[in-house]
Amino acid sequence: MPSRRFTVLVADRSTGVVRRTTLSLRPAAVAISIVLATPILIGLGAAWKGWNDVAELRASHQELLIENSNYREATEALAGQIESLQAAISDLSARSALDPNLANAMNRLPAIVRSRAMGGTTAGASHEDPSYARTLSALTTPEDTFGLLRRLLGSLEDRLTVVARNVERRNALANATPSMWPAYGWLSSGMGPRRDPITGGPDYHSGLDIAGERGQAVYATAAGTVRHIGYQGAYGNLIVIDHGFGLETRYGHLARYLVKSGMKVQRGDTIAEIGATGRTTGYHLHYEVVANGRLINPLQLLTQQPTRR
């Protein structure tokens, strides 16, 4: 169907000039439609862009929620590890406290005994890379930071475990160190060369003689296990206590035993009574300390007075 055409007349009354313009209906309608539709299209485009922006914001918000949840879980895990480390440090601090006198006696033990107690070198202790601080400062994402902090805290826990094990070994050695005087009395003879009290000839005394009254208490000088009870030549009635780590103590000339073979004893437990059995000239306790199979002078370890239990 041919497009309708219209003629528009424009007349100037002052001059009488008439101008004619011929318009086709279809192009005019299209032009008018375009003019009217342009604002609508612009509005629809803006709405579409706004919808896309909102969708992106929602997606970003969801991602942030997930990240925040992950960070919260990571933070809680790190807080738990830090709390565990704090508890371990407090426990370690409590267990590492030693009486200064006892610590002094431990330091006087032969090096081979201390080495045996501590298990030699502390192999297995972790050594941190000194570049951790630089690496931490160079991290750019929270995930990397949390990951490194977890590894660092895990490494610190491993190190604390090693230190705690060493403290336990040191405490075990402290309990086994014969640091307490085995009886009340006075020192009648020290360790070393002397004149034999019976024959008057030269003699070497293998321990200490502590003079006392008959029946006076004899105390275990450290924790250990009673390894021997019985009469043994010049020692008379003898008790031998094995303290572990190559340490042993001997108590001679006893009048009466108060423990049995195989019993566990603690420092300060009463184990016997002073007597005059064996080769002796009077009531006293003969006391010896053996470290790694060799006699050592007990005086270098006796830093604590006897304590009745």
Residue frames relative to the residue before (quaternion, step in Angstrom):
aa qw qx qy qz dx dy dz
M 1.0000 0.0000 0.0000 0.0000 0.00 0.00 0.00
P 0.4321 -0.7177 0.4729 0.2732 3.63 -0.67 1.01
S 0.5244 -0.6406 0.4654 0.3130 3.50 -1.07 0.77
R 0.4618 -0.6636 0.5167 0.2818 3.49 -1.04 0.84
R 0.1947 -0.7721 0.5982 0.0898 3.52 -1.15 0.79
F 0.1291 -0.7827 0.6069 0.0493 3.56 -1.02 0.83
T 0.2565 -0.7426 0.6013 0.1456 3.51 -1.17 0.75
V 0.1764 -0.7735 0.6048 0.0687 3.53 -0.86 1.07
L 0.1653 -0.7879 0.5888 0.0714 3.59 -0.72 1.10
V 0.0681 -0.7667 0.6382 0.0132 3.55 -0.97 0.98
A 0.0606 -0.8243 0.5628 -0.0118 3.64 -0.49 1.20
D 0.2734 -0.7304 0.6061 0.1561 3.54 -1.06 0.89
R 0.3456 -0.7875 0.4702 0.1983 3.64 -0.32 1.23
S 0.6509 0.5361 -0.3352 0.4203 3.54 1.03 -0.64
T 0.7808 0.2951 -0.1541 0.5288 3.57 1.00 -0.74
G 0.4105 -0.7241 0.4580 0.3121 3.55 1.21 -0.47
V 0.4435 0.6879 -0.4604 0.3437 3.59 1.26 0.19
V 0.1407 -0.7844 0.6017 0.0538 3.54 -0.93 0.96
R 0.1146 -0.7850 0.6068 0.0504 3.58 -0.88 0.99
R 0.1934 -0.7795 0.5905 0.0793 3.55 -0.99 0.97
T 0.0303 -0.7675 0.6402 0.0065 3.51 -1.10 0.82
T 0.2102 -0.7846 0.5755 0.0946 3.53 -0.76 1.08
L 0.0721 -0.8021 0.5928 0.0021 3.58 -0.80 1.06
S 0.3228 -0.6969 0.6020 0.2186 3.52 -1.17 0.71
L 0.5439 -0.6592 0.4158 0.3110 3.58 -0.94 0.88
R 0.6817 0.5129 -0.3090 0.4203 3.59 0.85 -0.97
P 0.6903 0.4516 -0.3212 0.4652 3.67 0.73 -0.89
A 0.6327 0.5338 -0.3391 0.4469 3.56 1.04 -0.75
A 0.6543 0.5100 -0.3158 0.4606 3.54 0.97 -0.86
V 0.6357 0.5296 -0.3266 0.4569 3.57 1.04 -0.82
A 0.6634 0.5074 -0.3120 0.4528 3.54 0.93 -0.93
I 0.6582 0.4971 -0.3160 0.4688 3.56 0.94 -0.92
S 0.6358 0.5371 -0.3295 0.4457 3.61 1.01 -0.82
I 0.6480 0.5165 -0.3221 0.4578 3.54 1.01 -0.86
V 0.6504 0.5225 -0.3195 0.4493 3.56 0.95 -0.92
L 0.6993 0.4643 -0.2706 0.4715 3.56 0.96 -0.89
A 0.6986 0.4969 -0.2784 0.4331 3.61 1.02 -0.79
T 0.5369 0.6646 -0.4040 0.3268 3.59 1.15 -0.60
P 0.6832 0.4602 -0.3236 0.4655 3.66 0.77 -0.82
I 0.6246 0.5392 -0.3434 0.4486 3.57 1.06 -0.72
L 0.6665 0.5016 -0.3007 0.4623 3.55 0.96 -0.94
I 0.6289 0.5285 -0.3338 0.4623 3.54 1.03 -0.81
G 0.6545 0.5166 -0.3027 0.4616 3.57 0.99 -0.87
L 0.6538 0.5031 -0.3158 0.4687 3.57 0.98 -0.86
G 0.6405 0.5250 -0.3281 0.4544 3.59 1.02 -0.78
A 0.6553 0.5041 -0.3116 0.4684 3.52 0.99 -0.86
A 0.6406 0.5204 -0.3229 0.4632 3.55 1.04 -0.82
W 0.6411 0.5254 -0.3205 0.4584 3.59 0.98 -0.85
K 0.6581 0.4988 -0.3077 0.4726 3.56 0.97 -0.90
G 0.6448 0.5190 -0.3234 0.4584 3.57 0.99 -0.83
W 0.6419 0.5201 -0.3280 0.4582 3.57 1.01 -0.82
N 0.6489 0.5118 -0.3144 0.4670 3.57 1.01 -0.86
D 0.6432 0.5215 -0.3218 0.4591 3.58 1.00 -0.85
V 0.6486 0.5118 -0.3153 0.4669 3.57 0.97 -0.85
A 0.6444 0.5222 -0.3208 0.4572 3.58 0.99 -0.87
E 0.6529 0.5021 -0.3121 0.4735 3.58 1.01 -0.86
L 0.6443 0.5153 -0.3261 0.4615 3.58 0.99 -0.80
R 0.6378 0.5205 -0.3287 0.4629 3.58 1.01 -0.79
A 0.6543 0.5034 -0.3109 0.4709 3.56 0.96 -0.89
S 0.6540 0.5031 -0.3112 0.4716 3.58 0.98 -0.87
H 0.6323 0.5333 -0.3258 0.4579 3.58 1.03 -0.81
Q 0.6489 0.5140 -0.3136 0.4652 3.58 1.00 -0.86
E 0.6449 0.5130 -0.3206 0.4672 3.57 1.00 -0.84
L 0.6492 0.5166 -0.3153 0.4607 3.57 1.01 -0.83
L 0.6187 0.5375 -0.3415 0.4600 3.57 1.07 -0.75
I 0.6578 0.4996 -0.3059 0.4735 3.58 0.97 -0.89
E 0.6587 0.5030 -0.3110 0.4651 3.59 0.93 -0.90
N 0.6526 0.5116 -0.3183 0.4594 3.57 0.94 -0.86
S 0.6340 0.5212 -0.3295 0.4666 3.56 1.05 -0.78
N 0.6557 0.5030 -0.3083 0.4711 3.58 0.98 -0.86
Y 0.6634 0.4962 -0.3104 0.4662 3.58 0.96 -0.87
R 0.6261 0.5340 -0.3380 0.4567 3.56 1.05 -0.75
E 0.6528 0.4952 -0.3145 0.4792 3.59 0.97 -0.84
A 0.6573 0.5037 -0.3159 0.4630 3.57 0.96 -0.87
T 0.6491 0.5180 -0.3173 0.4578 3.58 0.99 -0.83
E 0.6461 0.5106 -0.3184 0.4695 3.59 0.99 -0.81
A 0.6418 0.5144 -0.3256 0.4663 3.58 1.02 -0.81
L 0.6608 0.4949 -0.3068 0.4737 3.58 0.96 -0.86
A 0.6308 0.5251 -0.3354 0.4624 3.58 1.01 -0.78
G 0.6383 0.5219 -0.3240 0.4639 3.58 1.03 -0.77
Q 0.6579 0.4993 -0.3106 0.4706 3.57 0.99 -0.83
I 0.6452 0.5129 -0.3229 0.4652 3.58 0.99 -0.82
E 0.6443 0.5144 -0.3192 0.4674 3.59 0.98 -0.82
S 0.6387 0.5201 -0.3174 0.4698 3.56 1.05 -0.81
L 0.6473 0.5101 -0.3167 0.4696 3.57 1.00 -0.81
Q 0.6445 0.5219 -0.3250 0.4545 3.59 0.95 -0.83
A 0.6522 0.5012 -0.3142 0.4740 3.58 0.99 -0.85
A 0.6551 0.5120 -0.3150 0.4576 3.57 0.98 -0.87
I 0.6486 0.5132 -0.3187 0.4630 3.58 1.00 -0.81
S 0.6472 0.5119 -0.3198 0.4656 3.61 0.97 -0.84
D 0.6639 0.4957 -0.3016 0.4718 3.57 0.95 -0.91
L 0.6470 0.5212 -0.3130 0.4602 3.55 1.00 -0.86
S 0.6442 0.5243 -0.3198 0.4559 3.56 0.99 -0.83
A 0.6602 0.5035 -0.3112 0.4623 3.58 0.99 -0.83
R 0.7143 0.4616 -0.2620 0.4563 3.58 0.95 -0.89
S 0.6659 0.5315 -0.3128 0.4197 3.58 1.13 -0.51
A 0.5319 0.6351 -0.4159 0.3752 3.61 1.24 -0.20
L 0.0226 -0.7943 0.6064 -0.0299 3.57 -0.78 1.08
D 0.5549 -0.5667 0.4886 0.3635 3.52 -1.23 0.58
P 0.5229 -0.6682 0.4181 0.3246 3.64 -0.75 0.96
N 0.6416 0.5230 -0.3351 0.4500 3.60 0.98 -0.75
L 0.6559 0.4993 -0.3071 0.4756 3.55 1.00 -0.84
A 0.6377 0.5197 -0.3268 0.4653 3.57 0.98 -0.83
N 0.6326 0.5328 -0.3241 0.4592 3.57 1.04 -0.76
A 0.6481 0.5047 -0.3145 0.4757 3.58 1.01 -0.81
M 0.6293 0.5391 -0.3344 0.4490 3.60 0.98 -0.82
N 0.6654 0.5189 -0.3028 0.4430 3.56 0.95 -0.89
R 0.6737 0.4874 -0.2971 0.4694 3.61 1.21 -0.40
L 0.4634 0.6583 -0.4621 0.3721 3.57 1.25 0.03
P 0.6066 -0.5433 0.4141 0.4067 3.60 -1.14 0.48
A 0.6056 -0.5982 0.3884 0.3528 3.57 -1.05 0.79
I 0.6375 0.5424 -0.3404 0.4285 3.60 0.99 -0.75
V 0.6292 0.5189 -0.3358 0.4712 3.60 1.10 -0.66
R 0.6660 0.4937 -0.3071 0.4674 3.60 0.91 -0.88
S 0.6474 0.5185 -0.3197 0.4581 3.56 1.01 -0.81
R 0.6409 0.5172 -0.3243 0.4655 3.58 0.99 -0.80
A 0.6586 0.5193 -0.3111 0.4469 3.57 0.97 -0.85
M 0.7437 0.4096 -0.2220 0.4794 3.58 0.94 -0.89
G 0.4969 -0.6898 0.4187 0.3194 3.58 1.24 0.06
G 0.6413 -0.5157 0.3361 0.4580 3.60 1.09 0.56
T 0.7886 -0.2550 0.2101 0.5186 3.56 -1.04 -0.75
T 0.5084 -0.6457 0.4803 0.3066 3.53 -1.22 0.45
A 0.0140 0.8133 -0.5788 0.0576 3.54 0.61 1.16
G 0.7103 0.4208 -0.3224 0.4632 3.51 -1.02 0.76
A 0.5282 0.5996 -0.4337 0.4164 3.57 1.22 -0.18
S 0.3956 -0.7388 0.4977 0.2236 3.53 -0.84 0.96
H 0.1799 -0.7555 0.6214 0.1040 3.53 -1.12 0.74
E 0.3494 -0.7733 0.4947 0.1877 3.54 -0.61 1.16
D 0.5306 -0.5911 0.5106 0.3293 3.49 -1.24 0.62
P 0.4137 -0.7357 0.4686 0.2607 3.64 -0.61 1.04
S 0.6094 0.5716 -0.3569 0.4178 3.61 1.24 -0.23
Y 0.3354 0.7647 -0.4967 0.2367 3.61 1.24 0.15
A 0.6682 0.5092 -0.3168 0.4403 3.58 0.84 -0.95
R 0.6633 0.4911 -0.3118 0.4708 3.58 0.94 -0.85
T 0.6396 0.5218 -0.3280 0.4594 3.57 1.00 -0.82
L 0.6473 0.5275 -0.3233 0.4453 3.58 0.94 -0.89
S 0.6845 0.4859 -0.2978 0.4546 3.58 0.92 -0.84
A 0.6814 0.4951 -0.2871 0.4562 3.60 1.18 -0.50
L 0.5056 0.6591 -0.4295 0.3543 3.60 1.22 -0.17
T 0.2669 -0.7976 0.5285 0.1153 3.53 -1.04 0.82
T 0.7622 0.3153 -0.1911 0.5321 3.62 1.09 -0.51
P 0.5871 -0.5863 0.4219 0.3655 3.60 -1.12 0.63
E 0.6051 0.5688 -0.3669 0.4192 3.59 1.05 -0.72
D 0.6552 0.5020 -0.3114 0.4709 3.58 0.96 -0.88
T 0.6523 0.5265 -0.3150 0.4450 3.57 0.98 -0.87
F 0.6654 0.4909 -0.3013 0.4749 3.57 0.90 -0.94
G 0.6464 0.5302 -0.3281 0.4396 3.58 0.94 -0.82
L 0.6746 0.4836 -0.2965 0.4725 3.57 0.92 -0.89
L 0.6447 0.5187 -0.3282 0.4556 3.58 0.99 -0.82
R 0.6248 0.5262 -0.3473 0.4606 3.59 1.02 -0.73
R 0.6697 0.4903 -0.3087 0.4645 3.58 0.89 -0.89
L 0.6497 0.5197 -0.3202 0.4530 3.57 1.00 -0.82
L 0.6645 0.4881 -0.3044 0.4770 3.59 0.94 -0.87
G 0.6293 0.5270 -0.3350 0.4625 3.59 1.02 -0.77
S 0.6479 0.5118 -0.3130 0.4695 3.57 1.01 -0.81
L 0.6437 0.5120 -0.3209 0.4696 3.59 1.02 -0.79
E 0.6236 0.5249 -0.3413 0.4682 3.60 1.04 -0.71
D 0.6348 0.5184 -0.3302 0.4683 3.59 1.00 -0.80
R 0.6627 0.5025 -0.3123 0.4590 3.57 0.94 -0.88
L 0.6420 0.5166 -0.3242 0.4647 3.58 0.99 -0.82
T 0.6096 0.5502 -0.3507 0.4501 3.58 1.06 -0.72
V 0.6529 0.5034 -0.3071 0.4753 3.57 0.98 -0.87
V 0.6656 0.4981 -0.3053 0.4644 3.58 0.92 -0.92
A 0.6403 0.5228 -0.3243 0.4599 3.59 1.00 -0.85
R 0.6383 0.5166 -0.3321 0.4640 3.59 0.99 -0.78
N 0.6529 0.5036 -0.3155 0.4697 3.58 1.01 -0.77
V 0.6229 0.5246 -0.3403 0.4701 3.59 1.07 -0.72
E 0.6341 0.5222 -0.3314 0.4641 3.60 0.99 -0.80
R 0.6579 0.4955 -0.3151 0.4716 3.58 0.95 -0.83
R 0.6531 0.5069 -0.3223 0.4611 3.57 0.97 -0.83
N 0.6505 0.5079 -0.3186 0.4662 3.59 0.99 -0.80
A 0.6230 0.5277 -0.3404 0.4665 3.57 1.07 -0.73
L 0.6508 0.4924 -0.3148 0.4846 3.58 1.00 -0.79
A 0.6172 0.5440 -0.3480 0.4494 3.59 1.04 -0.75
N 0.6645 0.4962 -0.3055 0.4679 3.60 0.94 -0.84
A 0.7180 0.4507 -0.2437 0.4711 3.57 1.12 -0.69
T 0.5499 0.6254 -0.4001 0.3825 3.61 1.23 -0.14
P 0.3503 -0.7523 0.5168 0.2102 3.66 -0.64 1.08
S 0.1095 0.8538 -0.4924 0.1290 3.54 0.31 1.30
M 0.6751 0.5048 -0.2874 0.4548 3.61 1.24 -0.26
W 0.5240 -0.6053 0.4842 0.3530 3.58 -1.07 0.67
P 0.4341 -0.7483 0.4431 0.2349 3.60 -0.81 0.97
A 0.8056 0.0544 -0.0215 0.5896 3.60 1.20 -0.22
Y 0.4736 -0.6072 0.5414 0.3375 3.53 -1.32 0.34
G 0.4325 0.6756 -0.5145 0.3031 3.60 -1.04 0.72
W 0.4995 -0.6244 0.4888 0.3488 3.53 -1.21 -0.48
L 0.5148 -0.6501 0.4716 0.3000 3.51 -1.15 0.73
S 0.1500 -0.8245 0.5432 0.0517 3.54 -0.43 1.25
S 0.7983 0.0090 -0.0073 0.6021 3.59 1.21 -0.38
G 0.2830 -0.7644 0.5586 0.1536 3.55 -0.94 0.96
M 0.6265 -0.5245 0.4111 0.4043 3.55 -1.34 -0.08
G 0.6280 0.5399 -0.4062 0.3863 3.57 -1.01 0.83
P 0.7590 -0.3530 0.2580 0.4825 3.60 -1.27 -0.19
R 0.1267 0.7742 -0.6117 0.1021 3.56 -1.07 0.79
R 0.5273 -0.5664 0.4994 0.3897 3.57 -1.33 -0.07
D 0.5028 -0.6620 0.4667 0.3018 3.56 -0.84 1.01
P 0.4173 -0.7456 0.4554 0.2502 3.64 -0.64 1.06
I 0.6947 0.4525 -0.2831 0.4822 3.60 1.17 -0.35
T 0.7898 0.3023 -0.1565 0.5102 3.59 0.79 -1.02
G 0.4138 -0.7148 0.4682 0.3140 3.59 1.17 -0.53
G 0.5645 0.6093 -0.3835 0.4038 3.60 1.25 -0.08
P 0.6900 -0.4526 0.3412 0.4501 3.59 -1.31 0.08
D 0.0025 0.7987 -0.5986 0.0618 3.56 -1.02 0.82
Y 0.2316 -0.7241 0.6218 0.1881 3.54 -1.28 0.35
H 0.2404 -0.7872 0.5551 0.1199 3.55 -0.64 1.14
S 0.3311 -0.8085 0.4644 0.1450 3.60 -0.64 1.16
G 0.8059 0.1446 -0.0887 0.5672 3.59 1.23 0.03
L 0.6137 -0.5144 0.4268 0.4202 3.53 -1.17 -0.69
D 0.2066 -0.7241 0.6386 0.1586 3.54 -1.21 0.59
I 0.0690 -0.7831 0.6180 0.0061 3.55 -0.77 1.11
A 0.2725 -0.7951 0.5241 0.1372 3.55 -0.36 1.26
G 0.1272 0.7845 -0.5977 0.1057 3.55 -1.12 0.78
E 0.6364 -0.5101 0.4072 0.4111 3.53 -1.31 -0.23
R 0.5993 -0.5512 0.4334 0.3863 3.54 -1.22 0.51
G 0.8025 0.2637 -0.2179 0.4889 3.57 -0.95 0.95
Q 0.4580 0.6786 -0.4570 0.3478 3.57 1.26 -0.02
A 0.5722 -0.6457 0.3927 0.3185 3.59 -1.03 0.86
V 0.1823 -0.7244 0.6563 0.1061 3.52 -1.27 0.75
Y 0.1935 -0.8190 0.5366 0.0611 3.58 -0.80 1.06
A 0.4930 -0.5990 0.5368 0.3317 3.55 -1.22 0.60
T 0.3423 -0.7833 0.4875 0.1777 3.57 -0.76 1.02
A 0.7808 0.0487 -0.0573 0.6202 3.60 1.30 -0.04
A 0.6241 -0.5290 0.4115 0.4016 3.55 -1.30 0.25
G 0.2745 0.7623 -0.5548 0.1888 3.57 -1.04 0.74
T 0.4929 -0.6247 0.5189 0.3125 3.52 -1.37 -0.32
V 0.4432 -0.6789 0.5151 0.2781 3.58 -0.89 0.95
R 0.1651 -0.8314 0.5278 0.0536 3.56 -0.45 1.25
H 0.8110 0.0641 -0.0050 0.5816 3.60 1.07 -0.66
I 0.0411 0.7419 -0.6690 0.0198 3.52 -1.18 0.80
G 0.5022 0.6563 -0.4637 0.3196 3.57 -0.82 0.94
Y 0.6029 -0.5450 0.4374 0.3851 3.52 -1.34 0.16
Q 0.0514 0.8110 -0.5774 0.0785 3.59 -0.82 1.00
G 0.8153 -0.3369 0.1689 0.4397 3.56 -0.17 1.40
A 0.8571 -0.0610 0.0708 0.5066 3.54 -0.91 -1.01
Y 0.5966 0.5731 -0.3692 0.4234 3.61 1.17 -0.47
G 0.3136 -0.7242 0.5429 0.2873 3.57 1.11 -0.62
N 0.7793 -0.2044 0.1962 0.5589 3.56 -0.97 -0.83
L 0.0438 -0.8383 0.5392 -0.0683 3.54 -0.54 1.26
I 0.1060 -0.7361 0.6636 0.0813 3.54 -1.22 0.70
V 0.0951 -0.7653 0.6353 0.0416 3.56 -0.99 0.94
I 0.1091 -0.7901 0.6023 0.0326 3.59 -0.83 1.04
D 0.2551 -0.7486 0.5987 0.1271 3.53 -0.90 1.06
H 0.1770 -0.8188 0.5424 0.0632 3.60 -0.62 1.17
G 0.5246 -0.6152 0.4285 0.4034 3.58 1.23 -0.08
F 0.7832 0.3327 -0.2573 0.4579 3.55 -1.38 0.19
G 0.6586 -0.5224 0.3091 0.4448 3.59 1.18 0.49
L 0.5763 0.5903 -0.3721 0.4254 3.60 1.27 0.20
E 0.0781 0.7780 -0.6201 0.0632 3.56 -1.04 0.83
T 0.1698 -0.7697 0.6072 0.1001 3.56 -1.18 0.66
R 0.1879 -0.7790 0.5933 0.0763 3.56 -1.16 0.75
Y 0.1156 -0.7880 0.6047 0.0095 3.55 -0.98 0.99
G 0.0273 -0.8568 0.5132 -0.0424 3.60 -0.35 1.26
H 0.7728 0.3554 -0.3051 0.4282 3.52 -1.49 0.25
L 0.2976 0.8044 -0.4738 0.1997 3.60 1.19 0.50
A 0.4154 -0.6888 0.5344 0.2596 3.54 -1.20 0.57
R 0.8113 -0.0307 0.0711 0.5795 3.58 0.98 -0.85
Y 0.3642 -0.7132 0.5584 0.2165 3.54 -1.13 0.77
L 0.1538 -0.7869 0.5911 0.0882 3.57 -1.08 0.75
V 0.6968 0.3519 -0.2636 0.5667 3.58 1.29 0.22
K 0.3390 -0.7189 0.5662 0.2184 3.55 -1.32 0.19
S 0.6356 -0.5295 0.3963 0.3983 3.53 -1.24 0.47
G 0.7714 0.3246 -0.2621 0.4805 3.56 -0.95 0.94
M 0.5290 0.6426 -0.4085 0.3746 3.60 1.23 -0.23
K 0.3710 -0.6759 0.5881 0.2442 3.53 -1.23 0.63
V 0.0558 -0.7949 0.6039 0.0141 3.57 -0.92 0.90
Q 0.2982 -0.7283 0.5894 0.1823 3.52 -1.30 0.47
R 0.6502 -0.4943 0.3856 0.4291 3.55 -1.23 0.37
G 0.7878 0.2907 -0.2414 0.4864 3.58 -0.82 1.06
D 0.4945 0.6382 -0.4490 0.3829 3.62 1.23 -0.10
T 0.4198 -0.6795 0.5393 0.2670 3.57 -1.05 0.77
I 0.1072 -0.8404 0.5312 0.0124 3.58 -0.62 1.14
A 0.8136 -0.0057 0.0474 0.5795 3.63 1.13 -0.49
E 0.3798 -0.6812 0.5662 0.2669 3.52 -1.41 -0.17
I 0.5513 -0.6197 0.4495 0.3317 3.56 -1.08 0.77
G 0.0220 0.7978 -0.6012 0.0396 3.55 -1.05 0.87
A 0.4184 -0.6774 0.5337 0.2848 3.57 -1.24 -0.50
T 0.3012 0.7639 -0.5167 0.2423 3.58 1.06 0.76
G 0.7343 0.3884 -0.3034 0.4669 3.55 -1.24 0.53
R 0.7317 -0.3874 0.3152 0.4640 3.55 -1.23 -0.53
T 0.3549 0.7275 -0.5034 0.3023 3.56 -0.08 1.28
T 0.3648 -0.7317 0.5359 0.2106 3.54 -1.25 0.44
G 0.8136 0.0071 -0.0067 0.5814 3.59 1.24 0.01
Y 0.6874 -0.4825 0.3469 0.4174 3.53 -1.32 0.08
H 0.3413 0.7072 -0.5685 0.2454 3.55 -0.72 1.10
L 0.4096 -0.6655 0.5602 0.2748 3.54 -1.36 0.22
H 0.2017 -0.7313 0.6373 0.1355 3.54 -0.99 0.90
Y 0.0520 -0.8268 0.5582 -0.0458 3.58 -0.66 1.15
E 0.0172 -0.7967 0.6034 -0.0299 3.57 -0.89 1.02
V 0.1642 -0.7420 0.6397 0.1153 3.53 -1.32 0.52
V 0.1142 -0.7767 0.6186 0.0320 3.55 -0.92 1.02
A 0.0438 -0.7849 0.6181 -0.0010 3.58 -0.90 0.99
N 0.8425 -0.0830 0.0014 0.5323 3.54 -0.62 1.21
G 0.7467 -0.4307 0.2058 0.4633 3.56 0.97 0.94
R 0.7088 0.4105 -0.2620 0.5103 3.61 1.23 -0.03
L 0.4900 -0.6480 0.4976 0.3040 3.56 -1.07 0.77
I 0.0517 -0.7643 0.6412 0.0454 3.55 -1.09 0.78
N 0.5919 -0.5853 0.4154 0.3666 3.56 -1.20 0.51
P 0.3999 -0.7462 0.4721 0.2456 3.63 -0.50 1.10
L 0.5696 0.6285 -0.3863 0.3624 3.60 1.12 -0.61
Q 0.6412 0.5405 -0.3443 0.4221 3.60 1.06 -0.62
L 0.7172 0.4245 -0.2479 0.4939 3.60 1.26 -0.31
L 0.6215 0.5912 -0.3423 0.3835 3.60 1.14 -0.53
T 0.1195 0.8172 -0.5450 0.1446 3.54 0.01 1.37
Q 0.7303 0.3843 -0.2225 0.5191 3.61 1.27 -0.14
Q 0.4476 -0.6688 0.5260 0.2750 3.54 -1.06 0.78
P 0.5853 -0.5833 0.4122 0.3837 3.61 -1.10 0.56
T 0.1681 -0.7739 0.6065 0.0707 3.53 -1.09 0.79
R 0.3550 -0.7379 0.5310 0.2180 3.57 -0.64 1.08
R 0.1901 -0.7828 0.5857 0.0898 3.58 -0.93 0.96
